[in-house]
């Protein structure tokens, strides 16, 4: 059991380092492989994988190789660890073939997140197979915390996509986490206990990042969602009740709190209804994958209608653009730029002085969640450029200054600015030659289908894991 506890603790530490790495990219930009959060992330993952392997070897020795090969839990340990191992070279190959990609939901990044979630579920199952007890709380907390990893950028106010996707992604992940925690932990308040662990981890992240001078994520109100799930469990035993309960609890908890929490992406009033419908559709699909069709024919009809309605609503939203902003893939450094920015309400005033001095046309660009606004930068002849841009909403915007000389070569620099904060920023940032745009084509389309398909297969398999197969007690 101690090996599994060490593995779960390493997993929680890896999630901690992911938020640290995310904040570093937000505030500073590109970093090296040997940056502190990277070292902590890879080191903690190695601890988790090594402890899991140590546990697996002990299980093989205790039962023999033939019995071990028939153990679904050991097979899942190999599959989830292998998926994590595949995701790293897949990410490197993607960047080499198609260019820099800093989007959390890109195919190789999403594969790594789902593989990590699969390993978290495997550890929860392993703890249950070893007798459960108090360590189940740690395993459940890891599963719940890992289910929120896909919305990390929304929780840190660096959305790459429209905010309408924030709560559906959170609700879908939480529904899957609740289903699996309830499957392997019979305690009546299992989900609430797991939410307490996930909340404690997030509360530990914030003072560390704040002490380092970095941006902080929100503390998600998952306790409200967990309490709702556990309370309804006492009234209704069918998992199909989770399909409406979790999305409704997510919106009831998140929507009023997000405007009050620093660095949380808010959901606009006109996005709440589509967000809720998308969340319901996602949760229905999760329960369908995990449990199969309900036996009651009327429930089947209602489920099918709700899913079709939600997914039909989602179709026009699929065209939402992506902001090339968070960790924008800085290219070769060409100097530095001295920034001075002031955010007054919706207006961001900028003064930027590049070194070496730029010549030719200059433009100011502000990006956030698929929105891109541009305005001219004018030079007073002393190498200092001034301009302003008016943005439609508060929150963190990535503001770029791009300089193009007569030879059509371009350099750029960027800085994150909190619109509506009335903050004065005075910083020196890198000036760099932007990298080449990502390559499109059949190769990238095929790789996208393959990696997303693999992620989907793993998710469905995880949702169904342990549903009918008894665990071999060890």
CORFEN-V157323 format. One line per field, one symbol per residue. phi: phi as a letter, one per 30 degrees, with the letter a starting at -180 (. if undefined). Layout:
BEGIN
phi: ???
END
This chain:
BEGIN
phi: .ddddddddddddddedddddddddddcjdbcdcdeddddddddddddddddddddddddddcjdddddcdddddddddddddddddddddddddddbjdbccdcdedddddddddddddddddddddddjiideddddddddddddcedcedddcibddbeddcededdddddddddeddddcbdddcdddddddddddddddddddddddicdcddcdddddddddddddddcbddddddedddedddddddeddedccdicddcdedcdddddddddddddddddddciddddddddddddddddddddddeddddedcddbdhdiecddbkbbccbbbcciccccbbbbdbdecbjdbbcbcbahicbbbadccccjciccbaabccdadjdccccccbbdddidbbbbbadbddicidccbbcbdcbdddddddckddddddddddddddddddddddcdidbdddddb
END
